[in-house]
Amino acid sequence: MCLGIPGQVIGPIDGYGNQLALVNVAGVQRKINIGLLDDGPLPPGSWVLIHMGFALERVDDAGADQAMSGLELMGRPRQPGYDGNDVPPPADHHHDQGEHHDTDESVRTN
């Protein structure tokens, strides 16, 4: 098994020489290159391990769970929806776009 993020195939993307598929990765639909897989078509619901936008290996449910467990050991928390059943809520980002506010007095210049 390779190191990768598990994703569940939603379906092929028309065109592109059957090289791209839409894949659910942690609740987000992504276009993934499946051209490196040589073990036949990927039906919807199939699991793949993804690295840098490429599906490198087809895995079963247990393999997808094992890959996610390995990522958890490295500090990446398991998010709801990675199994394709839930869509996680949007991330709550508290940052101003284009603005920076220093609160540390030692950084300010007069």
C-alpha positions, 0 to 999 in steps of 0.5 A: 500500500502506498501513502495517500489520501483515500477517495471514493469514486463518484464517476468518470469525467467525459473526455480526457481519454478516460483519464479523469474521474470525479472523486469524493475526498474528505467530503470535497469533489475533486478531479483525479487522474486515474490514468496510472491505474491499470486494473480496469474501470473504476465503478462508482463507490470504488476507493483509491489512494491519491497522491498529488492528484493521481490515483496510485492504487485501488483499495477496498473499504478496509484499505481506505480506512487503514490509510485514513488511520495512518494519516491520523497517526501523522496528525491529520484528524479524520473529518466527517464525510471522508467516506462519502456519506457526510459532507463536512461543514465549511471550515470557519476561517477568522482572517481578514483578507488583505488586512493585518493587525498587529497586537504586539506592541514590540512589533509596532514602529513609530 
